[in-house]
Amino acid sequence: MIATREISVERPDGEMTPPEGWDAKEGPFRVETDSLGERRIPADVYWGVHTSRALENFPIAHRPIAVYSTFVEALAMVKLAAARANAEIGALDPRKAELIEQACREILDGKLHDQFVVGIIQGGAGTSTNMNANEVIANRALELGGWQKGDYARIHPIDDVNRSQSTNDTYPTAVKIALSLLLRSLLDELWALRESFSRKGVEFKHVLKVGRTQLQDAVPMTLGQEFHGFATTLAEDYERLKETTWLLAEVNIGATAIGTGITADPRYGAATLGYLRELSGLDLETAPDLIESTSDAGAFMSFSGALKRSAVKLSKICNDLRLLSSGPQAGFGEINLPPMQAGSSIMPGKVNPVIPEVVNQVAFSIIGADATVTAAAEAGQLQLNAFEPVIANFLLQSITWLRQACLTLRINCVDGITANEERLETMVGSNIGVITALTPHIGYAAAAALAKTALLTNRSVADLVVEAGLMPRDQVTKLLSPARLSGMETITTSVPVVPQHHGHPDARL
């Protein structure tokens, strides 16, 4: 073999491209041709001329499609299913189909991902991504067959790997498969986070605290009730996100260019769908109107909205955690978050709520991403939406970041939260809100007067009621018991049974 300089380097931002200023004269190369002319391609890479042009045309995000490994694997599933279907209906030589399938299997096993180098943000409605996949699969299939990369007379990226397909049906189908698989993982993490909050609800069920409305003292509750409420919020979001699975299950494979199925055998779509269901484990369905499905991005917009809803509610919970743990001396100081890192380069001993803060920032990003997805969905024209790459990027990013946010919030924060019980007990004892529980027994006017006195003197409401002769001590104690104040006498705090869902990786959504 001829020694040569490294022809593919990993940039700090993760993008795999030829080194800047690379000249094929400095090392082995092959020549590939497209309708625009010839290109010298580094000999060792698996991508080809179309990918080469895309690398030059779209130096935008400096993030290759390979940053979303699930998306790369979804592309391989589509190409593998297409090869099988084409061989089945007699549209592709069985030997070629076998080699294409072997190449796709390697990608599904995690190989060759560094060859998916085109930028995730690109013009052309995803054509560069589709061609990158076609070229990598074709060149690896050629190697597996004992031939040289670029020997497209034997296995061609378009004529063979892309047989019966168009970017306009393969790209959105792969995006939906990738999102569906990522949704499984997100749902599992979201439910695990919900369970963590629920366990804290049980742990803190005896801890009385002051509730607040509009940041002002309200009536008492337990810290357990507060955390149980967080768990219920997350359970609701789990169900709302789970409901979106049907949006992603409807694909337009077989539609080819605009939904008419031109260049594809009428049997191809159903055959490919069957293999895709088998490969992905998803209950995929062919859209009833392929022309509508090819042009419409409404499913992506609705899914984005569901992600935003979940992110916003999770962010609100993080706001509450930061407030409840604020201080620790001059703030609420009701709970203690696990100290994760030094909080200041100037103030010794300061520890900040960095985990809730990073989750807040994930939520802000998802809110912005939803606005982008909405604008891109609206901008489609006639038979195609050309802006699916930016939709795909932000949906893949949002679902990935949201999953990771749930994971780090659970492990690095919620599981380690403790209650500052002494402070909570002191705050409840001097809080005038507890007198609300006595109002039915002593009247609103008397309760208001005592509340004013308690506020001015910082004395216990219970003591003032007894001293005023309005109620004996034992009755006051009973009415102001934690169970009565929080309404917990008839409410259970047991952890609900985990619903049956897709948890097992082989289960279907």
N, C-alpha and C positions, 0 to 999 in steps of 0.2 A: 504494500500500500504506500501511496505517496504521502509524506508528512505535509501538513498544511496548517495554517493558522486557524484558530477557533473561528468557526463560521456562524455560531449562534451563541449569544451571550444573554444572561439574565440581567436586565436593568434593575436598578433599585426599586422602581415602581412595579416590577413584576413582569414587564413586557419582554417577550422573547423576539428579538429582531436581529437581522444581520448587523454586525458592528458598524458604527458610523464610518462612512468613507470606504467600506469594503469594496474591493474591486476583484471581479472574478479572475482577472489576470494573475492575481497573487496566489491563487489556489485552484484546485480542480473545480470545474463547473460543467453544467450541461446547458444546452440551448433549448428553450421552449418557445413555442409560437402561439399567439392568439390572433384575433382579427386586427389588432393594432400593430402587430409586428413581432420581432424576436426579442427575447430577454435571456441574459445569462443568469442562471440560477445556481447557487452554491450546490456542489455535488452531493453533499451529505444530507441536505434537508429533504423533507417529504412533501413540503408544499411546492407549488409551481408558479407559473406565470401570472395567473389571476391573483393569487395571494401576494405576489411581488408588487403588482400595481397597487393593490389595496394598502399595502404597508406605506407606500409613498403618498397615496391620496388621503389617507385618514390618520395623520399623526395627531389625533385630537385628545383622547382621554389617557393615552399611554397605559391603557389597561386592555390586555388581550382577552378574547373570549375564553381562554383557558382559565381565567380567574374563577370562572363558574364551572367547576369540574362536572357537576350534575348536568349542565347544559351540553357540554361536550359529549357526555355519555348518552344524552337524549338524542343528539344528532346521530351518533353511532347506531342507536336503536332504530331510528328511522331508515338509515341507509341499509342496515342489515335486513329489516323487514321488507324493504323494497326489493332487495336482491333476491330474497326467497320468493316473494310474490312474482317477480318477473320470471324467475326460473320455472315456477309452477305453471304459469300461463304460456310458457314457451317464448317469452320476449327476451330472454337472456340465456346465453350459453351456461349450462349447469356448472362447468368447470370455473368459469369466471365468477359465477355467483358464489361458489364455494370459497374461492380466494378472497372475494370481497367480504364474505362473512367472517373468515379467519381474521382479517385485518380489523374488522369492527369489534370482534371479540377481544382483541388485544386492547383496543381503546376502552372497552367496558371493564377491562382488568386494570385500568389505570395507566396503560402505556401510551406513548406518543402524544400526551396532552400538551407537551411543550411545543408541539408543531402547530397548534391552533393559535396562530400568532396575530391574526387580523384584529384591529381595534374593535372593541364592543360597540362604540359609537361610529356609525358609518352611513354613507349614503347608499342608495340602491335597494332599500327594503330588505336587507339581509343577504343580498346576492354574494357579497364577499365572504360572509360566513359559510354559506352553502358551498361555494367554490373551494374554500380552504378545506372543508371536510371532504369534498369530492377528491381533491388532489392528494391529500394525506392518505386517504383510504386506497386510492388507485395505486400510488407509488409503493405503499406497503404490500398491497396485493401482488404487484409486479415482483417485488423481492421474494415473497413467499412462493411465487411460481418459478423462481430461478432466473428472472430477467432483471434488467437494469431500470432504475428509476427513470422516468421520462419516456419509456418505450410504449407510448400510448397506442400504438398500432395493435398491441396485444390486449391491454386493458385501459380504457379511456375514462378520464374523470367524468365527462359529460355523457358520452354515448353508452357507457356501461354503469358506472356508479350512480349517475343521475338519471338513469333510464326511467321513463314514465313519470318523471317528477318535474316540478318547477320550484324555485325558491319560495314562491308564493303559497305553496301548500306544505313543503317540508319544514320551512323555517318556523311558521307559527305553530305547527304541530309539535316540533321539538321544544319550543318555548313552553307550551302547555304541559308537556310531559315533565319537563324539568321543574316547573312550578308545582305540579302535582306531587312529585317525589319530595321536594323540599317542604311542601305543606305537611306531609306526614311527620317530618322531623320537627317542624315548628309546633304542631299540635301536641306532640309528645312532651316537648319542653314547656309549653304553656301549661299543660296539665300538671306537670311536675312542680312548677312554680305555684300553681293553685293549691296543691297538696301541702307545700311548705307553709304557705300562709294559713291554711286550715289547721295544721298542727300547732302553729303559734296561737291560733284562736283558742284551742283547747288548753294550751299551756298557760295562757293569760286569762282564763275565764273567771278567776277569782279576784282579779286586780281591778279595783274600782278607779275610775278617773273622771275628769270633767270633760263632757262633750263640748263642742264649739260649733257655732253657726256664725258666718260672716266674721270669723276670727275673734268673736266675743264669746265669753263663757256662756254655756247653755246648761242643760240638765245632765246629770251623771249617766254614765254608761260604764261598761267594762272594757278594758283593753282587748280582751278576747273578742268582744262583739265587733270592735273596730277591725281587727285582723280577719275575723270571719267574714266581714263585709268585703274586704279586699279579695278574699278567696271566692266569694260569690260573683264578684265582678269579673274575675278571670274565667270562671266557669261559664258565664254568659258569653264571653268573647270566644271561648273554645267552641261553643255551639254555633255561633255566628260564622266563624271561620270554616268550620266543618261543612256548613251549608253551601259554601262556595265551591265545593269540589265538583259539583255538576257543571259549573261554568267552564271549568278547565277540561272536563271530560269530552266535550264536543269538539271534534277536530275536522279539518277539511282535507285530509289526505286523499289524493285522487282527483282533486280539483284542478291541478296543474296551474296554468297561468292565471285565469280569471274565474274559474269555477265551472267551465264547460267540459273539462276533462280532456282537452285536445292533447294528442300524442300518447294518451294512455288507453290501453285496452279496457273495455267496460268492466272486466273482471278484476282489474288491478286494485281498485280502491278497497273493495271488501276483503281481498286476500291480504293486502298490506295491513289493514286494520286488525285482522285476526292475529297476525304475527306480532303486531305492536302490543296488543292486549297481553299476549303470552310473555313477551320480553319485559314489559314494564310492570305487569301485575295490576294494571289500572283498568277500570271499567270504561274504556274509551268508546265513543260512539261517533258515527259519521254524521255531520251536520245535515239536516233535512234539505237545506237550500245552500248548495256549495257556492253559488255566486254571492249570496248575502254573507256567508261565513268568511269568504275570502276578503271581502271589502270592509267588514265591520270589526271594530276593536272594542265593542261594548263589553265583552266578557272580561277583557283586561282591565277596563276602567272600573267595573264593579268589584273585581277582585282587589284592585288597588284601594278602593274605598273601604273594603273590609279590613285590610291591613292597617289603614290609617286609623280606623275606629279602635282597633285593638291597641295600637301604639299610643293613641291619645289617652286612653283609659289607664294604660300601664304607666304613662308619664304622670298622670294625676296621682296615682298611688305613690310614685317616687317623690312627688312634691310633698305629700303627707308624711312620708318617712323622713324627709329632710327637716320638715317643721317639727315633728315629734321628737327628733333627736337633736334639735338645735340647742346651742349653748356650748358646753354642757352646763355652765354656771349661770349665764345671763339669758338663756333661751327657755324653750319649753322643757327640755331635759327629761322627757317622760320615758323614752326608750334609749337604749345604747346600741348603735350600729357597730359591727366589728371594725376595729381600727385596721385599715388595710395598708396605709402608707403615710409618711410624714406629709403634713398638709401645707407647710409653708417653708420658704427658704429664709425667712426673716424672723418668724415667731416660733420659738422653741415650744415643743409640746402640742402644737395645733394639729388636729386631725380633722380632715374634711370628709363629707359624705360622697366620696368619689364614685362609688358604684351607682347610687341613684342618679348622680349627675350625668354619667355616661349614658344611662338608659334614657334620660331626658333628651340628650342630644341625638340619640338614635330616633326618638319620636319626632324631633324637629325635622330630621332628614326625611323620614317617611312622609310627613305632612307635605314637605316640598316636592318629594317624588310624586305624590299623588296629583299635585297640581300639574306637573310635567306630563304625566300619563294622560290626564284629562285633556290637556291642550293637544297632545299628539293624537289622541283618539278622534278629536274633533277635526283635525287638519287633514284627515284622509280624503281622497278625491276619487269619485267614480268607482272603478272596479278594484282598487287596491289602496291600502294605507301604506305609504312609503316610509312611515316613521316608526315602524315596529321595532327597529333596533334600540331606539331610546326608551321605548316602552319596556322592552325585554330587559335592558340594563337596569332600569330603576326598580322593576318588579323583582328581579333576581337579587338585586342589592337589598331591597327592603325586607324581603322574606328571610334572607340570610342574616342580616343585621338584627332583625327582630328575634330570631331564634337565639342568636348569641347573647342578646340582651337579656332574654329570659333566663338563660343558663347562668350568666355571671351574676345576675341579681339574686338568683336562688342560692348558688353555692357561696358567693363572696359577700352576701349581705343577709338575706332573710333568715337562712338557717342559723345564723349566729346572733340574731337580735335578742337582747335581754331587756327586761322591764326595770325601770328605776322605781321600785315599789315604795320606798320611803318617801320620795318626793311626791309621788302620786297620792299617797295617803294624806300627806300634809295639805296638798292642794284641794283635795275633796273636802277635808275637814273644815276649811275656812271659806269654802265656796258658797255663795248665796244661792246658787242654782238649785241646791238640794231642797230649799224651802218650797219649791214647786210641788214636791210630793206631799207637803202638809196643807196645801191650799184647800183641798176639799174638806179638811177637818177643822181649820181655824179661820177660813174665809180669806178672800183675796186682799182686803184692806189690811187686816192684821199681818198677813204674810208680807205685804209690801213694806209695811212699817218696820217689821223685824229685819227684812232684807237690807233696808237702808241703814239700820243700826249696825248690823253685822259688817256692812261694807265700811262704815266709818270707824268702827272700833276694832275691826279685824278679829272679832270674837266668833266662837262657834254658834252656828244657827241652833243646834240642839240645846245648848246651854241657855240661850236667850228665850227659847220657847218654854222651857221648864221654869225659868225664873219669872216669866210673865204669867205663870199659872194657867197657861192655855192647854197644857197636856202633861200627863205624868211621864217620868223619864223612861219607864219601860215601854210605853206606847210609842214615844218618839224614837227610841232605839229600834223598835220593830219596823216602824214606817221608813226609817232611814237606813235600813239594812242594805247591803250591796245587792241582794237578790231583788228586793223591792224597787230600789232606785233604778236598777238596770232592766227591770222587767224580765229577769232571767228565771223566775220561779216556774214559768211554764215553757221555757225555751231550752232546747237541748243544744249542746255544743259539740256533739259527737261528729267525727269526720264522716262525711257521706261516702257511700260505696263508690269506688271508681267505676264510671260507666264503661260498658263494653265498647271499645273502639279499635282502631286499626293497629294498636301498639306493636304487634309482631311485624317485622319487616316483610314477611311474605304475605301478610294480609292485604286485602284490597281496601281502598278508601270507601 
